[in-house]
């Protein structure tokens, strides 16, 4: 593998460091048609950690019939042992039953997954937005009472395949109500990848005006229209310091067929390196990991940086 380095040219107002919230093992793999063996998932996590990614979302405690790919959550955590239960190893839980399963395995960080739109709330959780908020309330309370860290995802923040453009005030209302439950962090999701930098800027402004500042926020962009990295850099310029990404650019959503891969971790790292922003990840190790995972899946990694550095 040839090794090319970007020139480092910082920009005014950029942060010294960004936290990469790696979602590859969960969001990256959840939409794969063939079930990835548990031991392969565990090795994937180990490789990501060895590459310097401190925060890795491991799996989801959803019923297997909902997302067959993630039906081995307990087995995965058992195989990972102590490295799977630290503060920086979140798991997704949809409800109290999922929380029970996670806590029984010693999980100390959880995420819940809400929606800014009614249609996707129905398709993803079989509930209205209001009903889903009522469902999340005891989950968050019990998790916090157990000493866990809690993240709230909000999907369809920029557009919905059934409802079209989503009004900013609608997104802010759902985000505010989730954060009012006591969540520690908000992840703003562009589930189908339709957002653009101006939209990102104004949504972050509106959230800030509502009392949800960039220090509480993360961004989660899909690259359907090639905008994920541009949107991410806009968010970083607005003060966001946590960015969701998936090694190799893997990803999708089983309940939104127009959702393609996530922002590739390698593409993000390349951009951060060019700005002189610290992140802690080893790009060469990430490329090797993505190349290995692509072999397990039987297809090339979507990441352009992986393809460039791995020679195609």
C-alpha positions as CSV (number, residue, x, y, z in Angstrom):
1,X,0.0,0.0,0.0
2,X,1.5,3.3,-1.0
3,X,1.3,6.0,1.6
4,X,0.5,9.6,0.6
5,X,0.0,12.3,3.2
6,X,-2.2,15.4,2.8
7,X,-0.6,18.8,3.4
8,X,-1.6,20.2,6.8
9,X,-3.2,23.6,6.5
10,X,-5.3,24.6,9.5
11,X,-8.2,26.9,9.2
12,X,-9.2,29.7,11.6
13,X,-11.8,28.6,14.1
14,X,-11.3,24.9,13.8
15,X,-10.9,22.7,16.9
16,X,-7.7,21.1,18.1
17,X,-9.4,17.7,18.4
18,X,-12.5,15.8,17.2
19,X,-13.8,12.6,18.7
20,X,-14.6,10.0,16.1
21,X,-17.7,8.0,17.1
22,X,-17.2,4.8,15.2
23,X,-20.5,3.1,14.1
24,X,-19.2,0.4,11.8
25,X,-19.9,-2.6,13.9
26,X,-23.5,-1.5,14.4
27,X,-24.8,0.9,11.8
28,X,-22.2,-0.2,9.3
29,X,-23.1,-3.9,9.4
30,X,-26.8,-3.8,10.2
31,X,-28.0,-3.7,6.6
32,X,-25.7,-6.4,5.3
33,X,-27.8,-9.2,3.6
34,X,-25.6,-12.0,4.7
35,X,-25.2,-12.4,8.5
36,X,-21.6,-11.8,9.6
37,X,-20.3,-14.4,12.1
38,X,-19.9,-13.2,15.6
39,X,-16.2,-13.9,15.7
40,X,-15.7,-11.7,12.6
41,X,-17.6,-8.9,14.3
42,X,-15.5,-9.3,17.4
43,X,-12.3,-9.2,15.4
44,X,-13.6,-6.1,13.6
45,X,-14.0,-4.3,16.9
46,X,-10.6,-5.4,18.1
47,X,-9.0,-4.0,14.9
48,X,-10.9,-0.7,15.2
49,X,-9.7,-0.3,18.8
50,X,-6.1,-1.2,17.8
51,X,-6.3,1.5,15.1
52,X,-6.8,4.1,17.8
53,X,-10.6,4.5,17.7
54,X,-11.6,5.0,21.4
55,X,-15.4,5.2,20.9
56,X,-16.9,2.2,19.1
57,X,-20.6,1.5,19.0
58,X,-20.8,-2.3,19.2
59,X,-24.2,-3.6,18.4
60,X,-28.0,-3.2,19.1
61,X,-30.2,-5.1,21.6
62,X,-33.1,-5.3,19.2
63,X,-35.2,-8.4,18.6
64,X,-33.5,-10.7,16.0
65,X,-36.6,-10.6,13.8
66,X,-36.2,-6.8,13.5
67,X,-32.5,-6.8,12.5
68,X,-31.2,-10.3,12.0
69,X,-27.6,-9.1,11.6
70,X,-27.6,-7.9,15.2
71,X,-29.3,-10.9,16.8
72,X,-26.0,-12.0,18.4
73,X,-25.6,-9.0,20.7
74,X,-25.1,-11.1,23.9
75,X,-22.7,-13.4,22.1
76,X,-20.7,-10.5,20.8
77,X,-20.3,-8.9,24.2
78,X,-19.4,-12.3,25.7
79,X,-16.7,-12.8,23.1
80,X,-15.3,-9.3,23.6
81,X,-15.2,-9.6,27.4
82,X,-14.0,-6.5,29.3
83,X,-13.3,-4.4,26.3
84,X,-17.0,-4.5,25.4
85,X,-18.3,-2.9,28.5
86,X,-16.3,0.3,28.9
87,X,-17.7,3.8,28.9
88,X,-16.8,4.2,25.2
89,X,-18.5,1.1,24.0
90,X,-22.1,2.1,23.5
91,X,-24.9,-0.2,22.4
92,X,-28.3,0.7,20.9
93,X,-31.4,-0.2,22.8
94,X,-35.0,0.3,21.5
95,X,-36.9,-0.1,24.7
96,X,-36.8,-1.3,28.3
97,X,-36.4,-5.0,27.3
98,X,-33.4,-4.1,25.3
99,X,-32.0,-2.0,28.2
100,X,-32.5,-5.0,30.5
101,X,-30.4,-7.2,28.1
102,X,-27.7,-4.6,27.9
103,X,-27.4,-4.0,31.6
104,X,-27.3,-7.7,32.3
105,X,-24.1,-7.8,30.1
106,X,-22.5,-5.0,32.1
107,X,-23.0,-2.3,29.4
108,X,-22.3,1.2,30.7
109,X,-23.2,3.4,27.7
110,X,-26.4,3.2,25.7
111,X,-28.1,4.9,22.7
112,X,-31.7,5.3,21.9
113,X,-33.0,6.0,18.3
114,X,-35.8,8.4,17.8
115,X,-37.2,10.0,14.6
116,X,-38.0,13.6,13.6
117,X,-40.8,12.3,11.4
118,X,-44.0,10.4,12.0
119,X,-43.7,8.0,9.1
120,X,-40.2,6.8,10.0
121,X,-41.2,6.5,13.6
122,X,-44.0,4.2,12.6
123,X,-41.7,2.2,10.2
124,X,-38.8,1.9,12.6
125,X,-40.4,1.6,16.0
126,X,-44.1,0.9,15.1
127,X,-45.0,4.0,17.2
128,X,-45.8,7.6,16.7
129,X,-43.2,10.2,17.6
130,X,-45.2,10.9,20.8
131,X,-45.5,7.2,21.7
132,X,-41.8,6.7,21.0
133,X,-40.9,9.5,23.4
134,X,-43.1,8.0,26.1
135,X,-41.3,4.7,25.5
136,X,-37.9,6.2,25.8
137,X,-38.5,8.1,29.0
138,X,-38.2,5.1,31.4
139,X,-35.3,3.7,29.3
140,X,-33.3,6.9,29.8
141,X,-34.3,7.2,33.5
142,X,-33.4,3.7,34.3
143,X,-30.1,3.9,32.4
144,X,-29.1,7.1,34.2
145,X,-30.1,5.6,37.5
146,X,-27.8,2.7,36.7
147,X,-24.9,5.1,36.1
148,X,-24.9,4.7,32.3
149,X,-24.1,7.3,29.7
150,X,-26.9,8.0,27.3
151,X,-26.9,9.2,23.7
152,X,-30.1,10.1,21.7
153,X,-30.1,9.6,18.0
154,X,-32.6,11.5,16.0
155,X,-33.1,10.3,12.4
156,X,-34.5,12.0,9.4
157,X,-33.3,15.4,10.5
158,X,-32.8,16.7,7.0
159,X,-35.3,14.8,4.8
160,X,-37.6,11.8,4.8
161,X,-38.2,9.5,1.8
162,X,-41.9,9.5,2.5
163,X,-42.5,13.0,3.9
164,X,-39.9,15.0,1.9
165,X,-38.1,18.0,3.5
166,X,-38.4,18.1,7.3
167,X,-39.0,21.5,8.8
168,X,-36.2,22.7,11.1
169,X,-38.6,23.6,13.9
170,X,-40.0,20.0,13.8
171,X,-36.5,18.6,14.2
172,X,-35.7,21.0,17.0
173,X,-38.9,20.0,18.9
174,X,-38.1,16.3,18.9
175,X,-34.4,16.8,19.7
176,X,-35.3,19.1,22.6
177,X,-37.8,16.6,24.0
178,X,-35.3,13.8,23.9
179,X,-32.6,15.9,25.6
180,X,-35.1,17.0,28.2
181,X,-35.3,13.3,29.3
182,X,-31.7,13.7,30.5
183,X,-29.6,12.3,27.6
184,X,-25.9,13.2,27.6
185,X,-25.5,13.6,23.9
186,X,-27.6,14.2,20.8
187,X,-26.6,12.7,17.4
188,X,-28.3,14.6,14.5
189,X,-28.9,12.1,11.7
190,X,-29.2,12.7,8.0
191,X,-30.5,9.2,7.4
192,X,-31.0,9.4,3.6
193,X,-28.1,11.8,2.9
194,X,-30.0,14.7,1.5
195,X,-28.5,17.4,3.7
196,X,-26.3,20.2,2.4
197,X,-23.9,22.6,4.3
198,X,-26.3,25.5,4.5
199,X,-29.0,23.3,6.0
200,X,-26.5,21.9,8.5
201,X,-25.5,25.4,9.5
202,X,-29.1,26.6,10.1
203,X,-30.2,23.5,12.0
204,X,-27.2,23.8,14.3
205,X,-28.1,27.4,14.9
206,X,-31.7,26.5,15.7
207,X,-30.6,23.8,18.1
208,X,-28.3,26.2,19.8
209,X,-31.1,28.8,20.1
210,X,-33.1,26.0,21.8
211,X,-30.4,25.4,24.3
212,X,-28.7,22.4,22.7
213,X,-25.2,23.7,22.0
214,X,-22.6,22.1,19.8
215,X,-20.8,20.7,22.9
216,X,-23.8,18.4,23.4
217,X,-24.2,17.5,19.7
218,X,-22.8,15.0,17.3
219,X,-23.5,14.6,13.6
220,X,-24.3,11.5,11.6
221,X,-24.2,11.9,7.9
222,X,-24.9,9.4,5.1
223,X,-23.2,9.9,1.8
224,X,-26.1,9.2,-0.6
225,X,-25.5,12.4,-2.6
226,X,-21.8,12.8,-1.8
227,X,-22.4,15.5,0.8
228,X,-21.4,13.7,4.0
229,X,-17.9,15.0,4.4
230,X,-18.9,18.6,3.3
231,X,-21.7,18.6,5.9
232,X,-19.4,17.2,8.6
233,X,-16.8,19.9,8.0
234,X,-19.6,22.5,8.2
235,X,-20.7,21.1,11.5
236,X,-17.1,21.0,12.9
237,X,-16.7,24.7,11.8
238,X,-19.9,25.4,13.9
239,X,-18.4,23.9,17.0
240,X,-19.4,20.2,16.8
241,X,-16.7,18.0,18.3
242,X,-18.1,14.5,17.9
243,X,-18.6,13.0,14.4
244,X,-20.2,9.6,13.6
245,X,-18.4,7.6,11.0
246,X,-18.2,4.1,9.7
247,X,-14.9,2.4,8.7
248,X,-14.9,1.7,5.0
249,X,-18.1,3.7,4.6
250,X,-20.3,0.8,5.4
251,X,-23.9,1.3,6.3
252,X,-27.5,1.8,5.5
253,X,-30.8,1.5,7.2
254,X,-33.1,-1.5,7.0
255,X,-36.2,0.7,7.3
256,X,-35.2,3.4,4.8
257,X,-34.0,1.8,1.5
258,X,-32.7,5.1,0.2
259,X,-30.2,5.3,3.0
260,X,-26.7,4.4,1.7
261,X,-23.4,4.2,3.4
262,X,-22.2,6.4,6.3
263,X,-19.4,8.9,6.1
264,X,-16.3,6.8,5.8
265,X,-14.0,7.0,8.8
266,X,-10.9,7.1,6.6
267,X,-12.3,9.9,4.5
268,X,-12.9,11.9,7.7
269,X,-9.4,11.1,9.0
270,X,-7.9,12.3,5.8
271,X,-9.7,15.6,6.0
272,X,-8.9,16.1,9.7
273,X,-5.2,15.3,9.1
274,X,-5.2,18.0,6.4
275,X,-6.5,20.5,8.9
276,X,-4.1,19.5,11.6
277,X,-7.0,18.3,13.9
278,X,-6.1,15.6,16.3
279,X,-8.3,12.5,16.4
280,X,-6.2,9.6,17.6
281,X,-6.8,7.2,14.7
282,X,-4.1,5.5,12.6
283,X,-5.1,5.8,9.0
284,X,-3.0,3.0,7.7
285,X,-4.5,0.6,10.3
286,X,-8.0,1.8,9.4
287,X,-7.3,1.1,5.7
288,X,-6.0,-2.4,6.5
289,X,-9.1,-3.0,8.7
290,X,-11.5,-1.9,5.9
291,X,-9.7,-4.0,3.3
292,X,-9.9,-7.0,5.6
293,X,-13.6,-6.4,6.3
294,X,-14.3,-5.9,2.6
295,X,-12.8,-9.4,2.1
296,X,-15.2,-10.8,4.7
297,X,-18.2,-9.2,2.9
298,X,-17.0,-10.1,-0.5
299,X,-17.0,-6.6,-2.0
300,X,-14.9,-3.4,-2.0
301,X,-15.1,-0.8,0.7
302,X,-17.0,2.3,-0.5
303,X,-14.5,4.7,1.1
304,X,-12.6,6.6,-1.6
305,X,-9.5,7.0,0.7
306,X,-9.4,3.2,1.3
307,X,-9.6,2.7,-2.5
308,X,-6.8,5.3,-3.1
309,X,-4.4,4.0,-0.4
310,X,-5.1,0.3,-0.9
311,X,-4.4,0.7,-4.7
312,X,-8.0,0.4,-5.9
